[in-house]
Amino acid sequence: MTVDSPESSGARAAVDFGGETVVAEASEDLIRATMGEPAAPADPEAQFRDVFASFLETRRSCGESVEGLTLERLAKKLRTTRVEVMQKVGCRDVRFQVYVKEGRAALKAIPRR
């Protein structure tokens, strides 16, 4: 493979890096996306931890108390809601988003097809 590189005189000369260009294998998610298939769902428990951290931060920024809020309680509620939404909508996964509604932290379940 050759690449043009500028030299001090302003002229362009070819540089040979030798060898062949190697391309890494595409991830399964990328292959699914190009084939029109949905990506594999993310780890729900990891998402619950992220949602909990974001929910606490949002509650604090809205001036709401975070006393008594635990990851375990929120994760239990999110697990239940996730299953209900998946059954009701027929989706393969549910993502949760933290947002502010009328000055208070709130959670939204977003089905993922």
N, C-alpha and C positions, 0 to 999 in steps of 0.2 A: 504494500500500500504506500502510495506517495502522497505527500501533503506539501503544498506550496508554503514556503516560509520567507518572510521579508529578510533581506540582509541589510547591512549598514549602508550599502550604496543605493538602496531603494529597489534594486533588481529582485526578482522573485526566482528562487531556485527550488527544485524538488528535493524533499527530504524523504529518504527511504527508512521506514520503521522496521522493515523486515517482517517475515512471518505473515500468517493469515489473520484476518479479522475474526475474532471469536465473539459469538453472540450468546448470552446466557439464555437458558430455557425460560419460557414464559411461565408465570405462576398459573395455578389452576383457575384462580379468580379471573385473570386476564383472558384466559382461553374461553372460559364460560361467557364472559362479557362479549367477546367477539363472535361467539356462536349464538348469541341471543339468549343464553341461559343465565339465570340469576346467580350472583355470587353466593358462596356459602355463608350462612348466618354467623355473626360474630358471637363470641362467648357472652351469654347473657349475664353471668355473674360479674364479669369484668365491667360490663356496661352499667350494672347496678351500682358498682362502686363509684364509677365516674358520675353517674346521675346523682348519687348521694352527695358527693363532694360539691357538685354544681348547685344542688338544691340548698345545701347549707350556706354556701357563699351568697346565693341569691336572697335567701331569707335574711341574712345579716345585712345585705345591702339595702333591703327594703325596711330595715328596722324591726324585723320580726324575731322573736325568740327562737333559739335552736335547742333550748333545754328539753331534755327527754327524747329528742330525735336520735334514733340509732340506725345503723346500717341494717341490722337484722330485721327490724320492724319494716323499714322501707322496702327492703329486698323481698320480704314475704308478700307485701302488697303488690309490688311490681310483678312477681312471679304469677300471682293469681290473675292480675289484670292481663298479663301477657297471654296466658292460656285462654282466658275468656275472649280476648280480641281475636286471637288466631282461630278459635272455633267459630266465632260469629262472622268474621269477614272471610275466612278461608285463606288467610295469608300464611306464609311460611316463617315469618319473623315479625317482631314488633320492636320498634326503637322508641325510646322515651326522650322527651325534650323538656327541659326546664325553661319556663318563661315567666314573665310578670303579667299578672292579670289584676286589674284594678288595684295596683299598688302592692300586691301580695305575690309571693312565689307560688307557682302552680306547675303541674306536670301534665304533659300531653302524650298520649299513646299514638304512635304513628305506624300503621300497618305497612309492612314491606312485602311486596309480591314476590 
